[in-house]
Amino acid sequence: MSKPLVYLDNNATTPVADEVFEAMRPFLRESFGNPSSMYGLAAEARKAIERAREEVAQLLGARPDEIVFTSGGTESDNTAILSALSSRPAGARLVTTRVEHAAVGNLARRLREEGRPVTELGVDSRGRLDLDELAAALGPDTGALSVMWANNETGVLFPIEEIAELARSRGVLFHTDAVQAVGKVPIDLSRTPVDYLALSGHKLHAPKGVGALYVRRGAPFRPLLVGGHQEGGRRAGTENVAGIVALGEAARLAREHISEENTRVRALRDRLERGILSSCPSARLNGDPVHRLPNTTNISFEYVEGESILLLLDREGVCASSGSACTTGSLEPSHVLRAMGVPYTAAHGATRFSLSRYNTDADVDRVLEVLPGIIRRLRELSPFGREELAASLRTAQARPAAGR
């Protein structure tokens, strides 16, 4: 008999909401017209796209004409950063961080290889930026600043409002990868001077393959894809109508449920986290315990390989992650945890649990039922793990209790 599925990897991708699926269905079969055509069937598609644009704009506190539909977060990130830099002198510097998603981090590396100056700022042990260091990095040669709104591995939230104000005061174009933040925390771009913001549909219960880029009115823009006139000449290619409609409906639902994300989902996350840390010796939380997404916890189990944890959880019907889905399978520890200075023995055992509004108390109960035994079994199989864990426990028992 198969075990019930417990899905706790929503930062990697989310299930498509029923309402989203039903909204997109007609545009796969009945209302299938090309929006660029002239007949009524095409007009239905055009109207649906504009309704979706309004929904995404409302979720962000933006104007509809500031929303450009794309294939997802990676395209949006690349378009924004390259647009910003294209408006600046050839030697203008890109300033970013060491903990960005690969969509930004690997673009930064390619730009450096091509001769573009790039500064990558570090973070402290809790994954936080030093704003004084950031301010010092924004010199006269800075062409663009890119800082993610929320880290995909640890959930750490960066102070984007302050960073955006700082960038504006220095005359620096500012891009934020908000793929993980949109729909989980309130965002109001009418009050936050962001120039470009990237989001992805499959992180908020829309399908994969659709996303959006917010481009502030007046911000420099250069299309990444050259071709037809779609999206007002800003993104060539026949529109993914069904995907765009799905993203619009997902944005509407996200506005409706954002308080639930920050109350019920947060409470589930906290109960899961407390249960794991209390039942698994030598487990540690990675990241800022306060300033983070309400759905995310990243926990290291020292002296255990994260991949082994995930395989055994999968046998119990539990889906989690060792970090970013874009780096799963790599033998190297997470670049985010390395930047935070997490010890090697802990970084290799890092496991991310990311919840959604579809998770339940029963899901948390199931993880707390099976995970402690998995960690215990893996440590028993490893002589190194047994010896190191015993020493760690002896040290902890000998240490005076900290005051509360």
PyMOL commands that set and color helices and strands:
alter all, ss='L'
color gray80, all
select helices_A, chain A and resi 18-27+40-60+64-66+73-86+102-113+131-137+160-169+201-203+231-233+241-279+306-315+335-339+344-347+361-381+383-398
alter helices_A, ss='H'
color red, helices_A
select strands_A, chain A and resi 6-7+67-70+93-97+118-121+142-146+173-177+196-200+211-215+283-285+296-301+318-319+350-354
alter strands_A, ss='S'
color yellow, strands_A
deselect
rebuild
show_as cartoon
